[in-house]
Amino acid sequence: MLKSIYTKESDALRDWLKSKRNEKGLSQRKLANRLDIHHSIIGKIESGERQVNVVELITICKELDIDPIEIIEELMSK
């Protein structure tokens, strides 16, 4: 199993999260404020400097009012 954050699946997850954040009209800073985290964490996740774990994914999805199953199913089909 690859541990690299530089996989097509990691790219797809990051792109999906960024797209969903933008669809909601939120900046990285605004989303981070809602999550009570530093905005640099969102930036690092979206740029690929930091992986997002499943608990973080669910928390972000809840804040964005989106279903994490959507991206999980997409990643499973790759």
N, C-alpha and C positions, 0 to 999 in steps of 0.2 A: 504494500500500500504506500502510495506516495504521500510524503509529508510536506511537499513543496506547496507554497501558496501560488506558484506560477503554473497552474494547470488550466485547461479550458473550462473546467467546472468552476474553479475559483473565479476566473474571469467572468463567467456567466452570472455567478452569484453577485459579484460586485456590481456588474452592469445593471442587474435587475434591481438591487437595492437603491442604487443611485437614480435609476429611472423612476422607481416608485416614489422616492423622496421628492424628485422634481415634479412628478405628476400632482403631488399634494401641495406644491408651491412652497416647500420648505427649504431653507438654506441648511447647510451643515450645522451652522451655529444654532438655528432655531430647533432643529431636531435634537441636537445635543442638549440644549436647555430643557426640552421636554423629557429627555431621558435622565436628566441630572448627571450628565457626564461632560467632560471637557470636549470641546468641538474638535480638537485634534484627533480624537479617537475615531470619529466619523470620517474625517479626512484620511486617516491611515487605513481604515477598512476599505474605503472606496478606491484608494490608490494602490492597494495591494501590499502595503507595508505591514499590515496586521490582519490576521485571520479573525473571522467571527465564529464563535462557538454556537452550538445549537440553542443554548439558553439566551444568548445575546440576540440571535436571529429572531427568536420568538418574541422577545421584548421589543425589538425594533419593529417587527411586523404589527404587534399590538398597537404601538404608538402611531403607526402609519395606517392603521385600520385595514390591513391586508392579510391574506391567508398565506402562511408560510408553506402550506402544502403545494401551492402553485409552483414555487421554485424547486421544491423537493422533487415533485413529479417530473419537471423539466430536466433536472440533473440526473434523475434515474434513467431517463430515456437516452442519455448521451452514451 
